[in-house]
Amino acid sequence: MQDKSKDTETVWVTLGPEGTNHDVVLRNHLLQRGREARIFHAPDASGMLACCIRGEATHMMICAAHREAAEIVAIAQYRHGILLTDTFIATSQPLAILSRSDVGRPRSIALHPATRPYTSLVEFEEVIEVSSTVAAFEGLQQGKWDSALTQRRFADCAEVKVVRPVDAARDAWLVLSRG
């Protein structure tokens, strides 16, 4: 006999890795609604959509401010029948520009492209786009760049200093679900 509980399991996919704004907002969203679900993390918006198309996830969530959101929503709905089923407003984690403590004058900064307009970057000679705010911080720790526009909670790390706090963004979030 087939286990029916597996057929109705709710599985969400969002952008990762764990600890990104997408991950934190999704976990809070589910908690506030008293829902339980498995969560997968995709490295990019196309990977999220592919996960839903293959049936590995029943729902996906993306920030409306993500530069690929409009295209992903259109492709999901019109080509694959994965429909927009919910929207909500949520505040992301507070951000900051963090720099390595051993760098006197930071010249390079890594950031997720969606965070680029959040603050002035004129003092940086090189801006490096990475896949997430978590990846920006990880590269900072590894010495790949001098600074990162990343989550303020990482300021507790001994090797970094806060250059500038950046207020948390308040964004619209989109939920798509398989028919």
Protein Blocks (a to p, Z undefined) as FASTA:
>chain_A
ZZfklmmpccddddddehiaklmmmmmmmmmnopacdddddfbfklmmmmmmnopafbdc
ddfklmklmmmmmmmmmmnopacfbdcddddddddddddfklmbacbdcddfklmmmpcc
klpmbdcddfbfklmmmmmmnopambdcddfklmmpmkbccfbdcddddddddddddZZ
